[in-house]
Amino acid sequence: MKNNFVNGIQSSGTANKLFSIIEKQIVGQREFILGKYAFDFVYNNKIIEFNGDYWHANPKIYDKTFINKTNGYTAKEIWKHDKDKIKYAKNHGYDVYTVWESDFKNDYEMVIKKCMDFLT
């Protein structure tokens, strides 16, 4: 049985680490709600979304037939939801930058630099 995508944000420890580092230089807002969507971090009209590899079915790791065993969604469904969410934000005047969990774990300094360049 599938669970609905939820508005509430449940940040991972890895996402919290990223945003804690960013917040040492920029005071943004975590858990930003826009319409029916929840976003991870916003500063001015810029949003950073932190996508866990499993929960957002990182296409570098999973193919479209992957099924998230917790919520029952296929990768294809997850990708559509994420695409619709980003499109919604852009239609409301926001720029969006997505960070993948594995990218942060593999080279956190590069990801932090890209996030700071995006925000400033």
Secondary structure, 3 states (H helix, E strand, C coil): CCCCCCCCCCCCHHHHHHHHHHCCCCCCEEEEEECCEEEEEEECCEEEEEECCCCCCCCCCCCCCCECCCCCCEHHHHHHHHHHHHHHHHHCCCEEEEEEHHHHHHCHHHHHHHHHHHHC
